[in-house]
Amino acid sequence: FRERAFETKYAVIHSRYLDGNAEWRLEKMARTTKITVEGGALYMSPGYVKAILRPLGMLEHPIILLSDGQLPSVERGLLNDPIIGPNLMVLSHKESLDGADVALAVLADVFIGNPASVTSGFVARSRYALGYPEKSTQLFRRRRIHKWYSVCNEECVFNPWMLGQWV
């Protein structure tokens, strides 16, 4: 199933602001999962994205940003970054993703999502179900000093309490 007609590696970033509700949802999740909201999944800062993509060797490959367009600083920050910017493609400014966008995210070599988004949760669960490596699906991350690390794996994403956070 994982065989592709082409061998181009790419990463997908799913940035959602959800009419301002994303921050509230993330703060609620942070109390339980201990994720770091500032500079993390909400704002998709270049440092956050590079901390995920660099160890996976994905900074030299295309990076696709799927966004609702409600937080222009995300796109601006990534486009202005000298490492990420040249490889960044912005494919949507839609309030909801269509099937092609979701398929692009599910089949990406690396997916970086916003855990406040139901769609990001769906993509993460789909990727785990298809057998993608844990490190290639990033939703819940925490910063300790200057290092980001994952605090929610496959087991966490399928946890009934976590599933309830996306409804």
C-alpha positions in Angstrom: 0.0 0.0 0.0 2.8 2.4 0.8 4.4 2.1 -2.7 4.0 5.3 -4.7 4.1 6.1 -8.3 6.7 8.7 -7.6 9.4 8.9 -5.0 9.2 12.6 -4.1 9.4 13.0 -0.3 7.4 15.8 1.2 6.1 17.1 4.5 2.7 18.6 5.3 2.0 21.2 8.0 -1.6 21.7 9.0 -2.1 25.1 10.6 -5.5 25.9 12.1 -6.7 28.9 14.1 -10.4 27.9 14.1 -11.8 31.4 14.5 -9.7 31.9 17.6 -10.9 28.7 19.3 -7.6 26.7 18.7 -5.8 28.5 21.5 -8.5 27.7 24.0 -8.6 24.0 22.9 -4.8 23.7 23.1 -4.7 25.2 26.5 -7.3 22.7 27.7 -5.3 19.8 26.2 -2.1 21.2 27.7 -3.4 20.7 31.2 -3.5 16.9 30.6 -0.9 16.2 27.9 1.6 18.8 29.0 2.1 20.1 25.5 3.7 23.5 25.0 1.3 25.9 23.3 3.5 29.0 22.9 5.6 28.7 19.8 4.3 25.2 19.1 1.4 23.7 17.2 -0.7 26.9 17.1 1.9 29.2 15.7 4.0 26.6 13.8 7.2 28.8 14.3 10.1 28.0 12.0 12.1 26.7 15.1 9.3 24.3 15.9 8.9 23.0 12.4 12.7 22.7 11.9 13.0 20.8 15.3 10.7 18.1 13.7 12.0 18.1 10.2 15.7 18.3 10.7 16.2 15.0 12.6 14.1 13.3 9.9 16.2 14.7 7.1 13.2 16.5 5.6 14.4 20.2 5.4 15.6 19.8 1.8 12.3 18.4 0.6 9.0 20.1 -0.3 7.0 21.4 2.6 3.3 21.9 2.0 1.3 24.3 4.3 -2.4 23.6 4.6 -3.9 26.5 6.4 -7.3 28.2 7.2 -5.5 31.5 6.6 -6.7 33.0 9.9 -3.2 33.4 11.3 -1.1 35.0 8.6 1.9 35.2 10.8 2.3 31.4 10.4 2.6 31.6 6.6 4.8 34.7 6.8 7.1 33.2 9.4 7.6 30.0 7.4 8.0 31.8 4.0 10.6 34.2 5.5 12.7 31.5 7.0 15.9 31.0 4.9 15.7 27.2 5.3 12.0 26.5 5.1 10.9 29.3 2.8 12.5 28.1 -0.4 10.8 24.7 0.0 7.4 25.9 1.2 4.2 25.6 -0.9 0.9 27.1 0.4 -1.9 25.1 -1.1 -5.0 26.2 0.7 -6.6 29.0 2.7 -9.9 27.2 3.3 -12.0 26.8 6.4 -12.1 23.1 5.9 -10.0 20.7 3.9 -11.3 18.6 1.0 -10.5 15.0 0.3 -7.5 15.7 -1.8 -5.9 17.9 1.0 -6.6 15.2 3.6 -5.1 12.5 1.3 -2.0 14.6 0.7 -1.6 14.9 4.5 -2.2 11.2 5.2 0.3 10.1 2.6 3.0 12.6 3.4 6.4 11.4 4.6 6.0 13.8 7.6 2.8 15.3 9.0 2.8 18.2 11.5 -0.6 19.0 12.8 -2.5 21.2 15.2 -4.1 19.0 17.9 -6.9 21.5 18.3 -8.1 20.5 14.8 -10.4 17.5 14.3 -8.9 17.0 10.9 -5.3 16.9 12.3 -6.5 14.2 14.7 -8.1 12.2 11.9 -5.0 12.5 9.7 -2.8 11.3 12.7 -5.0 8.4 13.5 -5.2 7.4 9.8 -1.4 7.5 9.5 -0.9 5.4 12.6 -3.5 2.9 11.2 -1.6 2.7 7.9 1.7 2.0 9.8 3.6 5.2 9.4 6.4 5.6 11.9 5.6 7.4 15.1 8.2 10.1 14.5 6.7 11.1 11.1 3.4 12.1 12.7 3.6 15.1 15.1 0.8 16.6 17.0 1.5 16.9 20.7 4.9 18.3 21.5 6.5 19.9 24.5 9.5 22.1 24.8 12.0 21.6 27.5 14.7 24.3 27.5 15.5 24.5 23.7 14.4 21.0 22.7 11.0 19.9 21.4 9.8 16.3 21.9 6.6 14.4 21.4 4.3 13.7 24.4 1.6 11.8 22.7 2.1 8.6 20.6 -0.2 6.2 18.8 -1.6 4.9 22.1 -2.4 8.5 23.2 -4.1 9.5 19.9 -6.5 6.6 20.1 -7.2 7.1 23.8 -11.0 7.7 24.3 -10.4 10.8 26.3 -8.2 12.3 23.6 -10.8 11.4 20.9 -13.3 13.3 23.0 -11.2 16.4 22.8 -11.7 16.6 19.0 -15.5 16.8 19.2 
